[in-house]
Amino acid sequence: MLDIVILAAGKGTRMRSAKPKVLHTLAGKAFVSHVIDRAHELEADGIKVVVGHGAELVEQNLAAPGIEFVEQREQLGTGHAVQQVLPLLQAEATVLILYGDVPLIKTASLQQLCDKVSDSAMGLLTVSLENPAGYGRIVRDEAGLVSAIVEQKDANEQQLSIREVNTGVMAVKGKHLLQWLPALSNANAQGEYYLTDIIASARQAGIMVETSQPSSESEVMGVNNRLQQAQLERIYQRECAEHLMAEGLSLLDPARFDCRGTLTAGNDCVVDVNCVFEGAVSLGSNVHIGPNCYLKDVSVGDNTLIHAYSHIEQAELDAACNVGPYARLRPGSKLAEGARIGNFVETKKALIGKGSKVNHLSYVGDAIVGEGVNVGAGTITCNYDGVNKHQTLIADDVFVGSNTALVAPVSIAKGTTIAAGSTITHDSKQEQLVVARTKQRNIDGWHRPKKK
């Protein structure tokens, strides 16, 4: 049995924000949500989140099956925070204590720590730092066993020289916490109840304190200010980039890449600089993405080319499509094989058929466009009447001249040619030439108005 307690009650004063610290984001996801993900990966029997500052907002953002919230009304230290959870803990369970502002912790490190727990031992995650300032020091006895954790403000000169420090992450039997936590004292420089004081309780009870260390220092780095948030963001993104490159994705500059969700790619894909991926993005094989593109919840077929500065969200692109530069595909856009969306074109809830082209300066929304269609520059589908959205249907092999307005609902039949500059309000028949514009008049002797 595994109970996981996540401490998420702090205000985060140094973030200088009205938002609770644990709701600030790393890779587009709240710090504490990263920690909850690790808890799920460990298949915890219960996840208890201790909330305090901004409790209501934290609960709104994190509410999900299997998560229980416990409020710490006064922030009186980490020991006091865990005391609030005692009634919910199972005596025979291993209790893993995590922190909502330490988002890079890895599942493997936590599993290794939990494996050390038994009726006669608890687990403590430590790390050795070149500069341990600010951290609680791990004090060991002559036999090398952990005897205490001394906080920075309570440490003497000899203890301050210790480089092995406490990360705060520990795993211990529930029955031991039920014995030790009620006996904590706040007789220290901070006047707080330190969770770390249970180390002394463990030694007194003959319980071994087994330590393990994470694979890297970054796993246990907390976030207290905007600078640290930015530093962890770049660590996360670098690790993500290295993983993707190991899987075969070519990133032209791994330092200028952001993934805020999941990205999968086939063979021979290339991503240029400053691209951002959010949500779930999948790339087929031989996909090339130009610089400064944004993709969110997108699937891209093989041999597709996405040019610079394109913005694509909740869209599907089949094989051999060509998009951009400066294209915007809004939610509901679907491109069939070989479709072409050019520069400064916007689509929304539109199906663009096989081999069809919308090359320049156009808007196609709430539309179904058939195969082999050419949409000229400056064309728009007038899909909104101020209250309702209406659909435009364009059949196969239609040619739409430049600067055309298609006033929905309207249906353009197969093979229709629409003259440039037309405003189309009625359906067409197959193979018709449709001209809908006023007759040109050239007026002699016209004097242009002049400013007085």
Long-range contacts (C-beta under 8 A, 24 or more apart in sequence): 1-45, 1-90, 1-92, 1-93, 1-94, 2-42, 2-43, 2-44, 2-45, 2-93, 2-94, 2-96, 2-114, 3-44, 3-45, 3-46, 3-48, 3-88, 3-89, 3-90, 3-93, 3-94, 3-95, 3-96, 3-174, 4-39, 4-42, 4-44, 4-46, 4-47, 4-48, 4-95, 4-96, 4-97, 4-98, 5-48, 5-50, 5-82, 5-85, 5-89, 5-95, 5-96, 5-97, 5-98, 6-32, 6-35, 6-36, 6-39, 6-47, 6-48, 6-49, 6-50, 6-98, 6-99, 6-100, 7-50, 7-78, 7-81, 7-82, 7-97, 7-98, 7-99, 7-100, 8-32, 8-49, 8-50, 8-51, 8-52, 8-58, 8-99, 8-100, 8-101, 9-50, 9-51, 9-52, 9-53, 9-55, 9-71, 9-72, 9-75, 9-81, 10-52, 10-53, 10-75, 10-100, 10-101, 11-52, 11-53, 11-54, 11-75, 12-53, 12-101, 12-224, 14-224, 14-225, 15-223, 15-224, 15-225, 15-226, 15-229, 16-226, 19-54, 19-57, 20-53, 20-54, 20-57, 20-58, 21-53, 21-100, 21-101, 21-223, 21-224, 22-58, 22-100, 22-101, 23-54, 23-57, 23-58, 23-61, 24-223, 24-229, 26-103, 26-104, 26-223, 26-229, 26-232, 26-233, 26-236, 27-233, 27-236, 27-237, 27-240, 27-258, 27-259, 27-260, 27-261, 28-260, 28-261, 28-278, 29-260, 30-61, 30-62, 31-100, 31-101, 31-102, 31-103, 31-223, 32-58, 32-62, 32-100, 32-101, 32-103, 33-62, 34-103, 34-104, 34-105, 35-98, 35-99, 35-100, 35-102, 35-103, 35-105, 36-62, 36-67, 38-98, 38-105, 38-106, 38-107, 38-110, 39-96, 39-98, 41-107, 42-96, 42-107, 42-110, 42-111, 42-114, 44-96, 45-90, 45-93, 46-88, 46-90, 46-93, 48-85, 48-88, 48-89, 49-100, 50-81, 50-82, 50-84, 50-85, 52-81, 76-186, 76-192, 76-193, 77-186, 77-190, 77-192, 77-193, 77-194, 77-195, 78-168, 78-192, 78-193, 78-194, 78-195, 78-196, 79-181, 79-184, 79-192, 79-193, 79-194, 79-195, 79-196, 79-197, 79-198, 80-184, 80-192, 80-193, 81-195, 82-177, 82-181, 82-195, 83-181, 83-182, 83-184, 83-193, 86-177, 86-178, 86-181, 86-182, 89-174, 89-177, 89-178, 90-174, 91-173, 91-174, 91-175, 91-178, 92-173, 92-174, 92-175, 93-173, 93-174, 94-171, 94-172, 94-173, 94-174, 95-171, 95-172, 95-173, 95-174, 95-177, 96-169, 96-170, 96-171, 97-168, 97-169, 97-170, 97-171, 97-172, 97-195, 98-169, 99-168, 99-169, 99-222, 101-222, 101-223, 101-224, 102-167, 102-168, 102-169, 102-219, 102-220, 102-221, 102-222, 102-223, 103-223, 103-232, 103-236, 104-218, 104-219, 104-220, 104-221, 104-232, 104-235, 104-236, 105-169, 105-214, 105-219, 105-220, 106-214, 106-215, 106-219, 108-215, 109-212, 109-214, 109-215, 109-219, 110-169, 110-171, 112-212, 113-169, 113-170, 113-171, 113-212, 114-171, 116-171, 116-210, 116-212, 117-171, 117-172, 117-173, 118-173, 119-173, 120-206, 120-207, 120-208, 121-207, 121-208, 121-209, 121-210, 122-170, 122-171, 122-172, 122-173, 122-176, 122-202, 122-207, 122-208, 122-209, 122-210, 123-170, 123-171, 123-172, 123-210, 123-211, 123-212, 124-166, 124-169, 124-170, 124-199, 124-209, 124-210, 124-211, 124-212, 125-167, 125-168, 125-169, 125-170, 125-211, 125-212, 125-213, 125-214, 125-220, 126-164, 126-165, 126-166, 126-167, 126-211, 126-212, 126-213, 127-164, 127-165, 127-167, 127-213, 127-214, 127-217, 127-220, 128-163, 128-164, 128-165, 128-213, 129-163, 129-165, 129-217, 130-163, 132-162, 132-163, 132-164, 132-165, 135-165, 135-166, 136-165, 136-166, 136-196, 137-162, 137-164, 137-165, 137-166, 138-162, 138-164, 138-165, 138-166, 138-211, 145-208, 145-209, 146-199, 146-203, 146-209, 146-211, 147-199, 147-200, 147-203, 148-199, 148-200, 148-203, 149-194, 149-196, 149-197, 149-199, 151-188, 151-189, 151-190, 151-194, 151-196, 153-188, 153-189, 153-190, 154-188, 154-189, 166-196, 167-214, 167-220, 168-195, 168-196, 168-220, 169-220, 170-195, 172-198, 172-202, 176-202, 176-205, 176-207, 179-205, 180-205, 249-283, 261-296, 266-302, 272-308, 284-319, 290-324, 290-325, 293-324, 301-337, 307-343, 318-354, 330-365, 336-371, 353-396, 364-392, 365-389, 366-390, 366-391, 366-392, 366-408, 367-391, 367-392, 367-393, 367-394, 367-408, 368-392, 368-393, 368-394, 369-394, 370-394, 370-395, 370-396, 370-397, 370-398, 370-414, 371-396, 371-397, 372-396, 372-397, 373-397, 373-398, 373-399, 373-400, 374-398, 374-399, 374-400, 375-400, 376-400, 376-401, 376-402, 376-403, 376-404, 376-420, 377-402, 377-403, 378-402, 378-403, 378-404, 379-403, 379-404, 379-405, 379-406, 380-404, 380-405, 380-406, 381-406, 381-408, 382-406, 382-407, 382-408, 383-408, 395-430
